[in-house]
Amino acid sequence: MRVYIITGEASGDWYGAQIIKSLKAKDVHCDVRYWGGDAMLSESPHIVKHIRDTAYMGFIEVVKNLRKIRANINLCKTDIKAFDPDIILFIDYPGFNLRIAEWAKSQDYHTVWYISPKVWAWKESRVQKMKQAIDHLFVIFPFEVQYFSKFGVKATYLGNPLAYRIQKYRIDNPVKKDAIILMPGSRTQELKRHLSLMYDYATSCQSEQFILPLAQGFTPAKVRSLCNQEIPSNIMFTSDSWAALNRAKSGVIASGTATLEAMLFEVPQVVIYKANPISYQIAKRLVKIQYISLVNILANRPVITELIQNDATLPNLKHEMNNIENNHIQITNDYREITSTLATDSQPFDALVSRIYELYRT
C-alpha cells in the first residue's frame, strides 16, 4: 500500500514517525512518502518538505508567508499526483491540510485525518469542510467523538498516544525531581516572546536549577541569538524534553502540547503565552473556549494558572509559581483524574494503522 502523510509541525512529526514505524511493522512493502521532520526522517528517507520550511504561526506570520504557502500547496498537489497514493493521511496542521484534503477528495483519493483541528475551540465552520473532505477522523481526546458525531463526521478514539507513551516512560525511568523546567515553545516567534520572561524568572531564583529543552532544529547558539539578554547561569539546555519533564518538580510552560506532556509527567505548571498583538486581538474575538491550555480544556475548569499576553509578567509569574508549592497535592490529584480519561492499554499507533488498512480494503 502507498501512504502519503502530511504534517507541518514538530508535534505532528513525532506522531508521523510512530505511524511510519507501525506501518512498516504491519507491512514491510508499504511505500511511504511524507511532509515532516527529523523524527519521520529517522524512520523513512522519503521526505518531500521539512517542517522547518512549513511551520507558520499566527495571522500576521501567515500573511507574510502567503507566497511560500501557496507554492507549498502547489508542490504538494503535484507530488501527490506523481506518487498516486492509496491513502492520504493528514496529521493536524489544519490551515494547510484542509486545503489539500478538499482537493484530494475531488480527485477521489482515500483521505484519513489523525489529530483533529481544534474546531471545538474556534473555526467551527471547518467541520463541514472536514465532513466533505475526510473519509474518517481519528481523534486523541475522548470528548471529540461526541462533538463530531453531532455534525455527522465519522470519528474514532483509539487512545491518547502521549498518555500511553509517557506512562511507560515514567515506569522505565524513575528519577528524583529536582529542577524547574522552562518550555518556551517550538517556534522561533514563541521563543522570541517568551525567553525574556523565563530568563528573568530564573535570574530571580538563583538557588534553583532550571532546565530548558531545545525544540527540534534549535541549538544553544541559535537560542542565544533570539533574545538580547544574557542567559542566566542556572539554566541548563538539553535536547531531551521528556528527560527534563521527568526530572522537573514544577514548570513554566508555553501553551501547546507541552502543557499536556507536563500534566502526564505530573509537573505542576504555570502556563504562559504571548502572541503578536494583532493576532491576539483577532484570536480573542474568534476563540469560543474559556481556556488555552489543554489541561484546563480537558478538565473544563482552571486546574492550572494561565498567564496570557499582558498578564505574563515577572511579578505574576513569581506569585503563581509560589502558589504551586501550596497546591501541589491538589494539582497532582487533578492531573491523575484527567489522565484516567486518556489512558489506554494498547499501542494507539498500531490500532490506527490497523483501522487504516480496514478502511482501505472497504
N, C-alpha and C positions, 0 to 999 in steps of 0.2 A: 504494500500500500504506500502511496505517496502522500505525505503530510506536509502542508505548508503552515508554519507557525509565525505569528506576528505579535511582537510586543515592542514597547519603546522606552521602558523604564527599568531601573535596577531591580525592583521587586519582581517585575514580570520576567526578567532574565533568570532569576533564581527558580521561579516556578517552571519556566520553559526548560531549564536544564533537567529538572526532575522528570518532566514529561518525556523528554527525549530519552532519558535513561530507561524509563518504563516502557517506552515504545520499542527500544532495542531489545529489552529483556523479553518482550512478548513476541517480537518478530524480527529476527536478525536481518531480514531482507527489506525491512521498512526503509523507505527513502525519505529523508527529512531535509527540508530547506527552510530557512528562517531569517527573521529580523530579530536580533537580540544582542547579547553582550558576552562578556568573558566567561560567565558561568555556562552558557549554552555552547560557547566555543570549546569548552573543556569536554563536552560530550559529542560534538559534531563539528567538522570544519566547514560545513556548507552554509556560511553566513552570507546574507545579501547586504545588510546595512547594520552597522554597530549602533547601540543605543546612545553613545556619546554624540552622535550626529542627528538624533531624533527626539531627544527629551527637551521639550519646550514647555515652560510652566507659566501660567497666568495670562491674562488678556493682553497685556502690553507686550510680553515676550512673544506670544503667538503672532501678533500683528507685525512685529519687527521681522519675523522669520517666515512670513507667508510665502515668499518666493521659494524658499528651501522646502517648505512643507508641500507645496504644490508639486515641486519636482520629485519629492519622495513618493507622493501618491501616484504620479505617472509611472515612475520606476517600478513601484510595487505591482501595478496592474500589468505592466509589460512582462515582468518576471513571472507572475502567476500564470499568465497565458503560455509562456515558454515552458514552464515546469509542468503545467496541467495536472494539478494535484487531485487526489480522490477526496481529500478532506482539507478544508482550511480551518485552522484553529486560531482564534483570536484570544489574546490574553490581555485583559484590562485595556488601557491606552485608548479610551473611547473616542476622543476627538478625531484621531486618525483611523482607528479600526472600524468605526461605524460607516465611514465613507467607503472604505474598501469592502465592507460586508454588504452594503447595499448594491454596489457594483457587482460583487461576486455572485450574489443571488440572482441578479439579472442575467448572469452568464451561466446559470444553472449549476453552480458549484455547491457541494455539500458544505454547510457552514456550522461550526460549533464555537461557542464562546465560553471561556473559563475566567472567572472573577468578574462579576457584573460591574458595570459602571454604577456609581452611587446615585442612581436616579431617584432613590427614595430621599436623597438629601437635596438635590437640585437637578434641573433639566429633566423633569418627568416626561416631557414631550418626546424624549428619546425612546421611551418604552414602545411606542407604536412603530418606530423605525426598527427596533430590535425584533419586534414580533414579525415584521415582514422579512427581515434580512437574516434571521438566525434560526436554524433548524432546532437547536437545543442549547439551553443555557445551563451551565454548571456553576453553582454559587458556593461561597465559602462561609456564609453565615446562615443559620437555620431560619431566621425570620424572613429572609429574602424569598423563600419558596412561596410562602403565603402572599407576600407582597405581589410577586409577579403573576401568581395564579389569578389575581383579580383582573388582570389585563389579558388573560388568555395566553400568556407566554409559558412555554414548557420549560420548567426549571427543576433541577435536581440538586439536593445537598448530599455530598459524599463525605463530609467531614472537613474540618479545617486543617489544612496541611501544616500550618505553623504550630498549632496546638499539638498535633501528633509528633512532629519532629522535635520540638522543644522539650516535650515531656520525656522523650527518650534521651535527649542530650543531657538534661539535668541529672537523670539517673546515672548516666555513664560518666559524668564529670562533676562530682561533688567538690566544692571549693569554699573557702572562707570568704564571706562578703565584707570587703574592707575598703572599698573605693566608691567614689561618686562618678557616675557616667554622664558624659555630655554628648548629646546626639543632635547636631545642628541641621541635619537633613542630608540628602544625597545629591542635591543640585547646587550648582555654583551660586545661583541667586539666593538660595536658602542660607548657605554658609556666609555669604557677604552680610546678610541681615541679622544673623543670629550669633556669629562668633564673638562680636564685641561684648555683648551682654554676658555670654558664657565666660569669656576671659575675665571680665570684671568680677564675676561671682567667684571664680577660682582664686583671684587675687585677694578677695576679701576673706578667704578661708584657707590661710596658709598652712594650717595644721592638717588639712585634708589632702588625700591623694585623689587626683582626678584622672579619668581615662577618656580619651576622645577617639572613638573608632573612625577610621577614614573610609568614606564610601568608595566604591569601585571607580578607578580612574584618577584618584587623588593621592598625592604624596605629601609628606610634611612640608616640602619646599613650596608646593603649589598652594597649600593651605595658608602658609605664611604670607604669600603674595596677595591673598584675598582680603586681608584685614590689616589696616595700617596701625598695628598695635603689637606691642611685644607679647609673645606667648608666655604666660606665667610658668615658672619653673616647676610647679607642682602638677602640670598637665603632661600626661604620657600619651603619645599616639600609638595606635595599634591598627592592624588591618583585620583583626578578628572581632567582629562586633558581638558575636554570641559569647565568646570567652569573656569579653568585657561585661556584658549584661549578666552573665553568670556570677561574676565577681562583685557586681555593683550592689551596694546597700541602699542606694537611692539614685535618682537621676533627674536631669533637666533634659527633656526630650522635645524635639520639634514635632509638631503634629504630622501624622502619617502612619505608615505601617509600623514604624519603630515603637509607637505607643502601645500597640497590641503585643509586640515582642516583649517589651518591658513588663507588661502585665503577666504574660505567660512565664516569665522568669521571676515573677513576684518581686519586682523592683518598684517600690513606692516612687512616684514621679510627679513632677510639675511639668505641664505641657505649655510650651510657648509657641507663638507663631507671629511672624511679621511678614507682611506681603507688600508689594508695590501699592502705594496709597490709592491709586486709581483702581487697580484690580480689586483691592479690598472693598472699596465702596460699591463697586458693581456686584461683587460676590455677596456682600451683605444684604443686598436687595433681592438676590435670587435664591439664596440658600433657604431651605424650608425647615431645617432641623435646628435644635437648640444648642447642640454641642458640636465640636470639631474633632475631638479625639475619639478613636474607635472604642476605647474603654467606656466612656460615658454614653456613647451612642448605643452600645450593646446593653449597657445597664439601664439606659433610659433615665438616668439620674446622675448627679455630679459626684462620682466616686473619687475623681482626681481633679485638681485645680487646673484651669486653663487660663493662661495669661496671653491675651490676644492683642496685637497691634500696640496701641499706646499704654496698655496695661502691663506690657512686658518691660518692666523697669527693674533695676537692681534692688531698690527697697522692697518692692512687691515680691520679687523672686526670693530674696533672703527670708522674708516673713513666711512665705508659703513653704519653703524648704525646712524651716524650723518647725512648722506645724506638722510636717511629716513624721517627725520623731514622736510626737504625742499621739498620732493617729495610725501608727504603723500596723497595729494588730487589726484595726477595723479595715484598713485598706487591703491587707492581706486576705482577710475573710471575704471581702467583696470581690477581690480578684478570683478567688477559688470558686465562688458562686458562679461568676461569669464563665470561667474556664470549663466548668462542668457541663455547660450547654454546648461547648465546642468539641468536647472530647470524642475520639473515635478509636476503636481497637484495630482498625485495618489501615493499610497504607493508602491514602487518598489518591495518589497519582496512578497506582496500579488499577484502582477501581475506575478512575477516569478513563484510562486507556482502554480498559475492557468495554466500557459503555460506548466509547467512540467507535470501536470495532463493531459492536452490535448495531449501532445506528447506520454505519456504512453498509452493512450486509442487508439492512432492510430498505 
